[in-house]
Every structure is written in C-alpha cells, then in structure tokens.
C-alpha cells in the first residue's frame, strides 16, 4: 500500500499511562490498532490524555515500545476527572493542540472524549490553521436516552449540533455505519465513507469444520454472553431486567457477563438473585485474542442490547466464531446482523421483547446453530487489517486529489 507520508496527527480519547520508568502503556486492543495505523502512516503523532504512574489495579495494559512504536510521537493532553477539572485544564489542552496541529498536515479526530472532547478542540484549530481535517464517527454516546433528565437532553442536543457542524466542515469523513452517514450528512455528500468497526484477525476466524465441531459439543442449557463495558448505553440494566423476566417465564439459560464499568455491582447483585432457571455469572474482562474468541465459541448466542446507534465490534467477534447475535434493532447493529439470517433483533430498550428473545433462544439451539454458521460466511474478509487497508487507500486517494 502507498504510504501516507505527510505529518499525521491523530486525536483520541483513549488514555496512555507513563510508568515510573518512562514507558508508555495502554489498552491491548488500542496497541493492536495503533500498530495497524503505523503500517500505512509514515510520520504519525498521537494526541491523547496522558497520566503518570503505575497501571491501575485490574488493568492489563501493554507497552508502546520497540518497532513500530519507536516511530510514534506522543502529544500529552490533560486527563481531567470531572467538569471543573476539565475547565481548569482547557487552556493547557488548547495550547498543546495548537502547537501539535501547527506541525501536522493531516489532523484526524473523533468526538469521544468527556469531559474534554478532543474533536471540539482539534477541529476549529485545524480549520483555522488550514490543515486537512478528517473526522470519524464510531459512536454516539452523547445522545440522551429516552426519558433522560432535561439537562442530559440539553447536553445531548448541544453535542449533536457541534458534532454535526464539524463533521460537515471536515475534508474527509469516516463513519462506522451507513446510518451515521445518513444522519450526519445530506444525501450524496462527497468525501464520506463507511468503514465498519471490525477488529477480527484472519487467524481468529473459525473454519467451517471447526465451527461445526464446536456446535456439536454444545449441550445442556443454552449459553448467552454479554461482553462489553458495563454502562447504561450498552443496555446492561435492560439486560438484567430481561434475564429476571425470562427466569420467571421458565427459560433455562446460562448467562455470562464479561466487562468492567459502573454497573458491575448491579450485575453482581443480579447474579446472586438469579438462582435459576436463569443463572448469571459475572467474569473479569478476558484478554483479546484466542482467550476471548474461545469464550465466544462456547456460547450459543451473543447479546448486544445497546441503546445507542453505535456498531459494537463484538458483532464481528461473534460472527467470526459462528455464534449468532441477539441484539437491538439500532442502525449500527442492523447493518451487520441480518434478522433471521445471522441473528435476531428486538426494539432497543424493550425489556419484554429482549426477554422473549432469550426465552426463544432457550428452546431453539438448532436454529441458533444455523444462524451462526451463516454469520461465519458473512464475516470473511471483514478483518481489522482489511478495515485499515481500506481506510489507508481512501486517505491516500483523498490527499492525492486535493487542490
């Protein structure tokens, strides 16, 4: 692939920790993603929140050391906790971004940070300084859920307005789903591309024979898995309510929740309450790669009850192991999961409908198998590296064709 040689500055909200020895560490999945960025970007700087000290308890970060990370420049941004601290840190963040953007030719940002949104800092400075601006929409966490308090709805409206403004002002726009593209831009808008969020590697995709063999070994109660951040936007509370309802309806299920987040205690409490016929286990996060895909492969279905329009990566993870998805009928999920072909969809936030889908799953393992095996064929060629190769080619083409 032809390299992007112009100085490239990427703004992200994923934090990096500098240990006492001066070595940067971050989330293993982010390490993997950065390595793929560096396959097609020659001169890259990363602007992100930086904290100093040992990695936090329960974390499993990896070092950003040695090739290809010896080519990566780090631009430390403040990592405030809370709105007051963010206001105090804002001048430092703006000054740091101003200097870094001045050295770059390409500025690439999303809008995921809170309470400091990196996109709201990077976009105006990049346009003011005449840089090539790229934006990426992969989630919409800022949108208030139905019934939210007025101040959350107001915050969501303001965030949506600002994000739409800067997406339209950008020179190149990426979206993880067609739904996001349609929401943010008018029909036929140029320089806009859909690049689904898949982090699966070729070697992790099960062969048809291996997938069939795994299904032959599945006996006993149907096993359902939720893997993700334990936050309200992921539909965790609705999932727990649906599990209780399914139990009252007599469904025999083994439900496993894997993840961390503020709703973990709610999950642990539910695991004590659900003594049967629905049994709930709460596990610590599982390392990305073979351990995680092995866990998925032992399931009968993966639950994705998200309330937002994002396109969770776990959709492709599940399909790579021939495991179907029971998920919300939202834009990002609907584009990956074909109802009655590779999974089943229910209205987002509808506890009764989710419970009914879980009860249905408890009595339909043969159908789940057929859905999963069809999904395995649909995921082939949709890998993490292929996603980056597609993005790199689009960026190079856009840069070659600019005035």
C-alpha positions as CSV (number, residue, x, y, z in Angstrom):
1,X,0.0,0.0,0.0
2,X,1.2,3.5,-0.8
3,X,2.2,5.2,2.4
4,X,0.7,8.4,3.8
5,X,3.9,10.5,4.2
6,X,2.5,13.9,5.3
7,X,2.8,14.6,9.1
8,X,-0.3,13.0,10.5
9,X,-1.8,13.9,13.9
10,X,-4.4,11.6,15.5
11,X,-6.6,12.8,18.4
12,X,-8.1,10.1,20.6
13,X,-9.7,9.9,24.0
14,X,-8.1,6.6,24.9
15,X,-5.6,7.3,27.7
16,X,-2.0,6.3,27.9
17,X,-0.2,5.7,31.2
18,X,3.5,6.5,31.6
19,X,5.0,4.2,34.1
20,X,7.8,5.2,36.6
21,X,10.4,4.0,34.1
22,X,9.0,6.4,31.4
23,X,7.5,3.6,29.3
24,X,4.0,4.4,27.8
25,X,1.3,1.7,28.3
26,X,-2.2,1.5,27.0
27,X,-5.1,-0.9,26.4
28,X,-4.1,-4.1,24.4
29,X,-6.7,-3.5,21.7
30,X,-5.5,0.0,21.2
31,X,-1.9,-1.2,21.0
32,X,-3.1,-3.5,18.2
33,X,-4.9,-0.8,16.4
34,X,-2.0,1.7,16.6
35,X,0.3,-0.9,15.1
36,X,-2.0,-1.1,12.1
37,X,-2.2,2.7,11.7
38,X,1.6,2.7,11.5
39,X,1.6,0.2,8.6
40,X,0.4,3.0,6.3
41,X,1.2,6.2,8.1
42,X,4.9,7.1,8.0
43,X,5.0,10.2,10.2
44,X,2.4,9.9,12.9
45,X,1.8,11.7,16.2
46,X,-0.8,10.7,18.8
47,X,-2.6,13.3,20.9
48,X,-4.3,11.7,23.8
49,X,-4.8,12.0,27.6
50,X,-1.7,11.0,29.5
51,X,-1.4,10.0,33.1
52,X,1.8,9.2,35.1
53,X,2.2,6.3,37.5
54,X,1.7,2.6,37.6
55,X,-1.1,1.0,35.6
56,X,-4.4,0.9,37.6
57,X,-5.5,-2.2,39.5
58,X,-7.2,-4.8,37.4
59,X,-5.9,-3.4,34.1
60,X,-3.7,-5.3,31.7
61,X,-2.0,-2.7,29.6
62,X,0.7,-3.3,27.0
63,X,3.8,-1.2,26.5
64,X,4.2,1.0,23.4
65,X,7.8,0.2,22.9
66,X,10.0,-1.1,20.1
67,X,9.0,-1.2,16.4
68,X,6.7,0.2,15.0
69,X,6.0,2.4,18.1
70,X,9.5,3.9,18.0
71,X,8.2,6.0,15.1
72,X,5.2,7.2,17.1
73,X,5.3,10.7,18.6
74,X,3.3,11.3,21.7
75,X,1.4,14.6,22.4
76,X,0.3,14.5,26.0
77,X,-3.1,16.1,26.7
78,X,-4.6,16.6,30.2
79,X,-6.6,13.8,31.7
80,X,-9.1,15.7,34.0
81,X,-11.7,13.9,36.1
82,X,-14.9,15.9,36.3
83,X,-16.1,19.1,34.7
84,X,-14.5,21.6,37.0
85,X,-11.1,20.0,36.4
86,X,-11.8,20.0,32.6
87,X,-12.4,23.7,32.6
88,X,-9.2,24.3,34.5
89,X,-7.3,22.1,32.1
90,X,-8.9,23.5,28.9
91,X,-6.3,26.3,28.3
92,X,-3.4,23.8,28.6
93,X,-5.2,21.4,26.2
94,X,-5.9,24.1,23.6
95,X,-2.2,25.3,23.8
96,X,-0.9,21.8,23.4
97,X,-3.2,21.1,20.5
98,X,-2.3,24.4,18.8
99,X,1.4,23.6,18.9
100,X,0.9,20.0,17.7
101,X,-1.5,20.9,14.9
102,X,0.9,23.5,13.7
103,X,3.4,20.8,13.0
104,X,0.9,18.5,11.2
105,X,-0.5,18.5,7.7
106,X,-3.3,16.0,8.4
107,X,-5.5,16.2,11.6
108,X,-7.7,13.2,12.3
109,X,-10.2,13.2,15.2
110,X,-13.3,11.7,16.7
111,X,-15.7,13.1,19.3
112,X,-15.5,10.6,22.1
113,X,-13.8,12.4,24.9
114,X,-15.5,13.5,28.1
115,X,-15.4,15.9,29.8
116,X,-12.7,17.2,27.3
117,X,-14.0,16.4,23.8
118,X,-10.9,16.2,21.6
119,X,-12.9,16.9,18.5
120,X,-14.1,20.3,19.7
121,X,-10.5,21.3,20.4
122,X,-8.9,19.8,17.3
123,X,-11.5,20.8,14.6
124,X,-11.6,24.6,15.0
125,X,-7.8,24.8,15.3
126,X,-7.2,22.6,12.3
127,X,-9.6,24.6,10.1
128,X,-8.2,27.9,11.4
129,X,-4.6,26.8,10.5
130,X,-5.6,25.4,7.1
131,X,-4.9,21.7,7.8
132,X,-6.5,18.7,6.1
133,X,-9.2,17.7,8.6
134,X,-10.5,14.2,8.9
135,X,-13.4,13.2,11.3
136,X,-14.5,9.7,12.4
137,X,-18.0,8.9,13.9
138,X,-18.0,5.5,15.6
139,X,-20.4,6.0,18.5
140,X,-23.0,8.5,19.7
141,X,-22.7,8.3,23.5
142,X,-23.6,11.9,23.8
143,X,-27.2,11.3,22.7
144,X,-29.6,11.2,25.7
145,X,-31.6,8.0,26.1
146,X,-35.4,8.3,26.0
147,X,-36.8,9.7,29.3
148,X,-33.5,11.3,30.3
149,X,-33.4,14.4,32.5
150,X,-33.7,17.7,30.8
151,X,-30.1,18.7,31.4
152,X,-28.9,15.5,29.7
153,X,-31.2,16.1,26.8
154,X,-29.9,19.7,26.5
155,X,-26.3,18.4,26.7
156,X,-27.1,15.8,24.0
157,X,-28.6,18.5,21.7
158,X,-25.6,20.8,22.1
159,X,-23.1,18.0,21.5
160,X,-25.1,16.7,18.5
161,X,-25.2,20.2,17.0
162,X,-21.4,20.8,17.4
163,X,-20.5,17.4,16.1
164,X,-22.7,17.7,13.0
165,X,-21.1,21.1,12.3
166,X,-17.6,19.9,12.4
167,X,-18.3,16.7,10.5
168,X,-19.7,18.8,7.7
169,X,-16.7,21.1,7.8
170,X,-14.2,18.3,7.5
171,X,-12.3,17.5,4.4
172,X,-12.8,13.7,4.8
173,X,-15.4,11.9,6.9
174,X,-15.5,8.3,8.1
175,X,-18.4,6.5,9.7
176,X,-18.7,3.0,11.1
177,X,-22.3,2.6,9.7
178,X,-24.4,3.9,6.8
179,X,-26.9,5.0,9.4
180,X,-24.4,7.5,10.9
181,X,-23.5,8.8,7.4
182,X,-27.2,9.4,6.6
183,X,-27.8,11.2,9.9
184,X,-24.8,13.5,9.7
185,X,-24.6,14.4,6.0
186,X,-27.1,15.1,3.3
187,X,-27.6,12.5,0.5
188,X,-24.7,12.3,-2.0
189,X,-22.3,14.3,0.2
190,X,-18.8,13.9,-1.1
191,X,-15.7,12.7,0.8
192,X,-17.7,10.5,3.1
193,X,-17.0,6.8,3.6
194,X,-18.4,3.9,5.7
195,X,-15.7,1.9,7.4
196,X,-17.2,-0.7,9.7
197,X,-15.5,-1.3,13.1
198,X,-14.1,-4.8,13.0
199,X,-11.1,-5.9,15.0
200,X,-11.1,-9.5,14.0
201,X,-7.9,-11.0,12.6
202,X,-7.9,-13.7,9.8
203,X,-6.3,-16.3,12.1
204,X,-9.1,-15.9,14.6
205,X,-12.0,-16.7,12.2
206,X,-13.1,-20.2,12.7
207,X,-13.1,-22.6,9.8
208,X,-16.5,-24.2,8.9
209,X,-15.3,-27.6,10.1
210,X,-14.1,-26.2,13.5
211,X,-17.3,-24.2,13.9
212,X,-19.5,-27.2,13.2
213,X,-17.5,-29.3,15.7
214,X,-17.9,-26.6,18.4
215,X,-21.7,-26.7,17.8
216,X,-21.7,-30.5,18.1
217,X,-20.3,-30.1,21.6
218,X,-22.9,-27.7,22.8
219,X,-25.3,-29.4,25.2
220,X,-27.2,-28.5,28.3
221,X,-28.8,-25.1,28.9
222,X,-28.4,-22.6,26.1
223,X,-25.5,-20.2,26.9
224,X,-25.7,-16.5,26.2
225,X,-22.9,-13.9,26.5
226,X,-22.7,-10.2,27.0
227,X,-19.2,-8.8,26.6
228,X,-18.7,-5.0,26.8
229,X,-18.5,-2.0,29.0
230,X,-20.9,-2.2,31.9
231,X,-22.6,1.2,31.3
232,X,-26.2,2.2,30.7
233,X,-25.7,2.9,27.0
234,X,-24.9,-0.7,26.4
235,X,-28.4,-1.7,27.7
236,X,-27.0,-3.5,30.7
237,X,-29.9,-2.6,33.0
238,X,-32.4,-3.8,30.4
239,X,-30.4,-7.0,30.0
240,X,-30.6,-7.7,33.7
241,X,-34.3,-7.0,33.8
242,X,-34.9,-9.2,30.8
243,X,-33.0,-12.0,32.5
244,X,-35.2,-11.8,35.5
245,X,-38.3,-11.8,33.3
246,X,-37.0,-14.8,31.2
247,X,-36.4,-16.7,34.5
248,X,-40.0,-16.0,35.6
249,X,-41.1,-17.4,32.3
250,X,-39.2,-20.6,33.0
251,X,-36.4,-20.3,30.4
252,X,-33.4,-22.4,31.3
253,X,-30.3,-20.3,30.4
254,X,-26.7,-19.8,31.4
255,X,-26.0,-16.1,31.1
256,X,-22.4,-14.7,31.3
257,X,-21.5,-11.1,31.6
258,X,-17.9,-10.0,30.9
259,X,-16.7,-6.5,31.4
260,X,-16.0,-3.6,33.7
261,X,-17.8,-0.4,34.4
262,X,-20.1,1.4,36.9
263,X,-22.9,-1.2,36.5
264,X,-20.7,-4.1,37.6
265,X,-22.2,-4.1,41.1
266,X,-25.7,-4.3,39.6
267,X,-24.6,-7.3,37.6
268,X,-23.1,-9.0,40.7
269,X,-26.3,-8.3,42.7
270,X,-28.3,-9.8,39.9
271,X,-26.1,-12.9,39.8
272,X,-27.0,-13.5,43.5
273,X,-30.7,-13.0,42.8
274,X,-30.8,-15.3,39.8
275,X,-30.6,-18.8,41.3
276,X,-32.4,-20.5,38.4
277,X,-33.7,-21.3,35.9
278,X,-31.6,-18.4,34.5
279,X,-28.1,-18.4,36.0
280,X,-25.9,-15.4,35.7
281,X,-22.1,-15.4,36.0
282,X,-20.0,-12.2,36.1
283,X,-16.4,-12.5,34.8
284,X,-13.5,-10.2,34.7
285,X,-12.5,-8.9,31.2
286,X,-10.9,-11.6,29.0
287,X,-7.7,-10.9,27.1
288,X,-8.3,-10.0,23.4
289,X,-7.3,-12.8,21.0
290,X,-7.7,-16.5,21.4
291,X,-8.9,-16.5,25.0
292,X,-11.7,-14.1,24.2
293,X,-12.7,-15.9,20.9
294,X,-12.5,-19.3,22.7
295,X,-15.0,-17.9,25.2
296,X,-17.3,-16.7,22.4
297,X,-17.1,-20.0,20.6
298,X,-18.5,-21.9,23.6
299,X,-21.7,-19.7,23.6
300,X,-25.0,-20.3,21.8
301,X,-25.5,-16.5,21.2
302,X,-24.0,-13.1,22.0
303,X,-26.3,-10.5,23.5
304,X,-25.9,-6.9,22.2
305,X,-28.8,-4.9,23.8
306,X,-27.2,-1.4,23.1
307,X,-29.4,1.6,23.4
308,X,-27.2,3.8,21.2
309,X,-26.7,3.7,17.4
310,X,-23.1,2.6,17.6
311,X,-21.7,-0.5,15.8
312,X,-20.1,-2.7,18.5
313,X,-17.0,-4.6,17.5
314,X,-18.4,-7.7,19.3
315,X,-20.8,-8.2,16.4
316,X,-18.0,-9.2,14.1
317,X,-16.3,-11.1,17.0
318,X,-19.4,-13.3,17.4
319,X,-19.8,-13.9,13.7
320,X,-16.2,-15.0,13.4
321,X,-16.9,-17.9,15.8
322,X,-20.2,-18.8,14.1
323,X,-22.2,-17.5,17.0
324,X,-25.4,-15.5,16.3
325,X,-26.3,-12.2,17.8
326,X,-29.4,-11.3,19.7
327,X,-29.3,-7.5,19.6
328,X,-31.1,-4.2,19.5
329,X,-32.7,-3.0,16.2
330,X,-30.4,0.1,16.0
331,X,-28.7,1.5,12.9
332,X,-25.2,0.2,13.6
333,X,-26.3,-3.3,14.6
334,X,-28.9,-3.6,11.9
335,X,-26.3,-3.1,9.2
336,X,-24.3,-6.2,10.4
337,X,-26.9,-8.6,11.8
338,X,-29.5,-9.8,9.2
339,X,-32.7,-10.7,11.1
340,X,-33.5,-14.4,10.8
341,X,-30.3,-14.9,8.8
342,X,-27.4,-14.2,11.2
343,X,-29.3,-13.3,14.3
344,X,-32.4,-11.8,15.8
345,X,-33.2,-8.1,16.6
346,X,-35.5,-6.5,19.1
347,X,-36.5,-2.9,19.7
348,X,-33.8,-1.0,21.7
349,X,-34.7,-0.7,25.4
350,X,-37.7,-3.1,25.2
351,X,-37.2,-5.4,28.2
352,X,-40.2,-7.6,27.3
353,X,-39.0,-8.1,23.7
354,X,-35.5,-8.9,24.9
355,X,-36.8,-11.4,27.4
356,X,-38.9,-13.1,24.8
357,X,-35.9,-13.4,22.5
358,X,-33.9,-15.0,25.4
359,X,-36.8,-17.4,26.0
360,X,-36.9,-18.2,22.3
361,X,-33.2,-18.9,22.3
362,X,-33.5,-21.3,25.3
363,X,-35.7,-23.6,23.1
364,X,-34.0,-23.2,19.7
365,X,-30.4,-24.3,19.7
366,X,-30.6,-25.9,16.2
367,X,-31.8,-22.5,14.8
368,X,-29.1,-20.7,16.6
369,X,-26.6,-23.0,15.1
370,X,-27.9,-22.3,11.6
371,X,-27.8,-18.6,12.2
372,X,-24.3,-18.7,13.5
373,X,-22.9,-20.8,10.6
374,X,-24.4,-18.3,8.1
375,X,-22.8,-15.4,10.0
376,X,-19.4,-17.1,9.7
377,X,-19.5,-16.8,6.0
378,X,-20.6,-13.2,6.1
379,X,-17.6,-12.1,8.2
380,X,-14.9,-13.5,6.0
381,X,-12.8,-10.7,4.5
382,X,-14.0,-8.2,7.1
383,X,-10.9,-8.1,9.3
384,X,-9.1,-5.5,11.3
385,X,-6.3,-5.2,8.8
386,X,-8.7,-5.1,5.9
387,X,-10.5,-2.2,7.6
388,X,-7.3,-0.3,7.9
389,X,-6.2,-1.1,4.4
390,X,-9.4,0.3,3.1
391,X,-9.1,3.5,5.2
392,X,-5.5,4.0,4.2
393,X,-6.4,3.7,0.5
394,X,-9.2,6.2,0.9
395,X,-6.9,8.7,2.7
396,X,-4.2,8.4,0.1
397,X,-6.7,8.9,-2.7
398,X,-8.2,12.0,-1.0
399,X,-4.8,13.5,-0.4
400,X,-3.7,12.9,-4.0
401,X,-6.8,14.5,-5.3
402,X,-6.8,17.6,-3.1
403,X,-6.2,21.0,-4.6
